[in-house]
Amino acid sequence: MPTYTYVCNSCGHTFDIHQTFSEEAMSECPMCKKELRKQFGNPGVSFKGSGFYKNDSLPARSNESD
């Protein structure tokens, strides 16, 4: 189940909550009852290094001409 971070536009209260994909986004701050917004951050997965592109898996080409 994904974890979402919410921030209150009014009081600045920040919290994380587990929600299913089918649940509606929260819209009211539990502290002050004002408007919330989802905070989007870095993805949980980042692909770094070699091996993630089509040209990384191709065999080395030789420059020899016969």
N, C-alpha and C positions, 0 to 999 in steps of 0.2 A: 504494500500500500504506500503510495507516494506521501512525502512530507512537504507541506507548503508553509512558507513563511509569510505572515501578514504584518502590516505596519498600520497603525492608526494615523490618519491624516491630521487629527486634532491634538491628541496627547502624546503621540510618538511611541505608544506601547507596541512592542514587538514580541511576537510569539510564533512558535511552530505548532502545526497540527497535522495529524494523519487523516487523510480523506481519500475515499475511493474516487475513481474517475467519474462515476455517475453522480456524486454529491454536488450540490450547488456550492459555489464559492461563498465564503462568509462575507457579510456586508456590514456588520455592526461590531464595534469594539466591545469586548467583554468588560472593560474597565469604565469607559465613559459613555458608551452607547452611541458614539459618533461613527462616521464613515471609515471603513477599512480599505486597504488596497493590498493586492498580492505583491510581494517583493520577489523579483526574479534575479537569480544569481548565476554563477557558473554551473554548467552541467556537471552531473555526477561522474561522467566518463570523459576523458580526453585522450585522444590518440596521438602519441608523440613517438618520434623515432622512425626508423625505416620499417618497411613491410606493410604499410598501409595504403600504398598507391600502386596502381597497375604497373608502372615502370620499375618498381622495386622488386617485383617477382620475375622479371624477364631475365634470361641468361645474358651474360656479358657478350657484347658484340666484338668481334675481332675486326681490325682494319686491314687485314690481309686481303690482297686481291690476287687471284690465281690466273 
